[in-house]
Amino acid sequence: MKIITCYKIVPEEQDIVVKDDRTLSFDRAEWKIGQYDLNAVEAGMKLAEATGGSASALSIGGKELENSKLKKGILSRGPKELFIIADDYLREADTFQTASALAAAIKKMGSFDLVLCGEGSSDLYAQQVGSQLGQLLGATTLNAVSKIIPEGNKLVVERTLEDEVEVLEVTLPAVLSVTTDINLPRIPGMKDILAAGKKPVTQWCLADIGTENIDCPTRSISTLAPEQTERKQIILEGEEAVQKLYDAVFK
């Protein structure tokens, strides 16, 4: 089974600064692998190990992707090789641009059996890239996947919905978006980190994959932090505390 795991690098949330005009400053924020994508990478590795297949990693973004620490960070988690599309045009890519670039890169990589994505990115959390990617690739597409069991040339997957768990047979090729419930991502050891530096990395720009003119159907007008309000510091006591709390919140 040939597996491709997609991931995104995002700013470290704790280092984002809210300025006086409510705009966000990322000047001090280091880049990291998105937390939700680590579950996709781990799911890919477990499937590769169970089926005797191979798992590759794929990411698109700005020039920050060229950071050697980030490359080792993903390869130390198991993928045998890494493909990146590093182009500053993609730094502010919307979900359609992201899915289009990923689809073009996957087609250039060759045939595949399974593409895995996280349930959403750690910064925007739009939860759309996986579905759009599956449509562009013409593959079976599912989201909210919380369990994957390989059975021959197909997969049995569980989807955790609001009030039920759905069990489905999935034919390959497929694109699945997995939830954080699917696994606990491994922590790379020193041996894994050292070995990561020897794994192959292929870097492309948009021109290399033939998508240098991807139109952006959406435009971000502004991103502002919520207005800060002072805490009211209301302390409720006594038998009627619950009713008073309800009145304070909903009335």
C-alpha positions in Angstrom: 0.0 0.0 0.0 1.4 3.4 -1.0 0.4 6.0 1.5 0.9 9.8 1.4 0.4 11.8 4.6 -0.2 15.5 4.2 0.7 18.0 6.9 0.9 21.8 7.4 3.4 24.0 9.3 1.7 26.6 11.6 2.9 29.3 13.9 3.4 28.4 17.6 0.2 29.7 19.2 1.9 30.7 22.5 4.2 33.1 20.6 1.5 35.0 18.8 1.2 38.6 20.1 -2.1 40.6 20.1 -1.3 44.2 19.4 -3.2 47.3 20.6 -5.2 47.5 17.4 -6.3 43.8 17.8 -4.2 42.7 14.9 -1.9 39.7 15.4 1.9 39.7 15.3 3.7 36.5 14.3 7.2 38.1 14.4 8.2 36.0 17.5 6.3 32.8 16.6 8.4 29.8 15.5 7.0 27.4 13.0 5.9 23.9 13.9 4.1 20.9 12.5 0.3 21.2 13.0 -0.9 19.1 15.9 -3.8 17.6 14.1 -1.6 16.5 11.2 0.6 14.4 13.6 -2.3 12.0 13.9 -2.5 11.6 10.2 1.2 10.9 10.0 0.9 8.3 12.8 -2.1 6.7 11.1 -0.1 6.4 7.9 2.9 4.8 9.6 0.7 2.3 11.4 -1.0 1.3 8.2 2.4 1.0 6.4 3.7 -1.2 9.1 0.6 -3.4 9.1 0.4 -3.8 5.4 4.1 -3.8 4.5 3.6 -0.7 2.5 5.3 2.7 2.4 4.5 6.1 3.7 5.6 9.4 2.3 5.0 12.9 3.7 3.8 15.9 1.7 3.4 19.6 2.5 2.9 22.9 0.8 3.6 26.4 2.1 6.0 29.3 2.1 9.8 29.2 2.3 9.6 28.3 5.9 9.2 24.7 4.8 12.9 24.7 3.9 13.8 24.8 7.6 16.0 21.7 8.2 14.6 21.3 11.7 11.0 21.0 10.4 12.1 18.5 7.7 13.7 16.3 10.3 10.7 16.8 12.6 8.4 15.1 10.1 10.8 12.5 8.8 11.7 11.4 12.3 8.1 10.3 12.8 8.6 7.5 10.2 7.9 8.6 6.6 10.5 7.2 4.2 10.7 10.4 2.1 9.4 14.0 2.1 8.0 16.1 -0.7 7.5 19.9 -0.2 6.2 22.6 -2.4 7.8 25.7 -1.0 6.6 28.9 -2.6 5.8 32.2 -0.9 2.7 32.5 -3.0 1.3 29.7 -0.9 1.9 31.3 2.5 -1.6 32.7 2.6 -3.2 30.0 0.5 -6.9 29.3 1.0 -8.3 25.7 1.2 -8.9 25.5 -2.6 -5.4 26.7 -3.4 -4.0 24.2 -0.9 -6.0 21.3 -2.2 -5.1 22.2 -5.8 -1.4 22.3 -5.1 -1.5 19.1 -3.1 -3.4 17.3 -5.9 -0.9 18.5 -8.5 2.0 17.3 -6.3 0.4 13.9 -5.7 -0.1 13.4 -9.4 3.5 14.3 -10.1 4.6 11.8 -7.3 2.8 9.0 -9.2 0.2 6.5 -8.2 -1.1 6.2 -4.7 -3.5 4.0 -2.7 -4.3 6.3 0.3 -3.9 9.9 1.2 -4.3 10.9 4.8 -5.0 14.4 6.2 -5.7 15.8 9.6 -9.2 16.8 10.5 -8.2 20.5 10.2 -5.2 22.8 10.4 -4.1 24.1 13.8 -4.3 27.7 12.6 -7.5 28.0 10.4 -9.2 24.7 11.2 -11.5 25.0 8.1 -11.8 21.2 7.7 -12.2 21.5 3.9 -8.8 20.6 2.4 -9.2 16.8 2.7 -12.7 16.8 1.0 -11.6 19.2 -1.8 -8.4 17.1 -2.3 -10.4 13.9 -2.7 -12.7 15.6 -5.3 -9.7 16.9 -7.3 -8.1 13.4 -7.3 -11.3 11.6 -8.1 -10.9 9.3 -5.1 -13.2 7.9 -2.5 -13.3 10.7 0.2 -14.3 10.5 3.9 -13.8 12.8 6.9 -14.2 12.3 10.7 -12.4 8.9 10.4 -11.5 7.6 13.9 -10.3 4.1 13.0 -8.8 2.4 10.0 -8.5 -1.4 9.5 -6.8 -2.8 6.3 -8.6 -5.7 4.7 -7.0 -6.9 1.5 -7.4 -4.3 -1.2 -9.9 -2.2 0.8 -10.2 -0.6 4.2 -12.8 -0.8 6.9 -13.1 2.6 8.6 -15.1 4.0 11.5 -16.5 7.5 11.5 -17.4 9.0 14.9 -20.5 11.2 14.3 -22.5 13.2 16.8 -24.7 10.4 18.1 -23.4 7.3 16.4 -20.4 5.4 15.0 -20.6 4.6 11.3 -18.7 1.6 9.9 -17.9 1.7 6.2 -16.0 -0.3 3.6 -13.7 1.9 1.5 -12.3 1.0 -1.9 -8.9 2.4 -2.9 -7.6 4.8 -3.9 -9.0 7.0 -1.1 -8.5 10.3 0.7 -9.3 10.2 4.4 -9.3 12.9 7.0 -8.6 11.5 10.5 -9.6 12.8 13.9 -7.4 13.1 17.0 -9.1 10.0 18.5 -7.5 7.7 16.0 -4.2 7.4 17.8 -1.5 8.9 20.0 1.3 10.3 17.8 4.7 8.7 18.6 7.6 10.7 20.1 10.7 10.3 18.0 13.8 9.0 19.7 17.4 10.1 19.1 17.9 7.3 16.7 14.9 8.4 14.7 16.0 12.0 14.6 19.5 11.1 13.4 18.1 8.8 10.7 15.8 11.5 9.5 18.7 13.5 8.2 19.6 10.8 5.7 16.1 10.4 4.2 15.4 11.9 0.8 13.7 15.3 0.5 12.3 16.5 -2.9 11.5 20.2 -3.2 9.3 21.8 -5.9 7.9 25.2 -6.6 4.5 25.9 -8.1 6.0 26.0 -11.6 7.4 22.5 -11.2 4.0 21.0 -10.6 2.3 23.2 -13.2 0.1 25.2 -10.9 1.8 28.6 -10.8 -1.5 30.4 -11.6 -3.9 28.9 -9.1 -6.7 31.4 -8.6 -7.8 32.3 -5.1 -11.6 32.3 -4.8 -11.5 33.8 -1.3 -9.7 36.9 0.1 -9.0 37.6 3.8 -10.0 41.2 4.6 -8.7 41.3 8.2 -7.9 39.1 11.1 -8.6 40.6 14.5 -8.5 39.3 18.1 -11.8 39.5 20.1 -12.3 42.7 22.0 -11.0 42.4 25.6 -13.5 42.9 28.4 -12.9 43.2 32.1 -14.1 40.4 34.2 -17.2 41.2 36.2 -16.0 39.1 39.2 -19.5 38.1 40.2 -19.6 35.5 43.0 -22.8 33.6 43.4 -23.6 31.7 46.6 -26.5 30.1 48.2 -29.3 27.8 47.1 -30.3 30.1 44.2 -26.8 30.3 42.7 -27.7 28.2 39.7 -30.7 30.3 38.8 -28.7 33.5 39.3 -26.0 32.1 37.0 -28.5 31.3 34.3 -30.1 34.7 34.5 -26.6 36.4 34.3 -25.6 34.4 31.2 -28.8 34.1 29.2 -30.9 37.1 30.2 
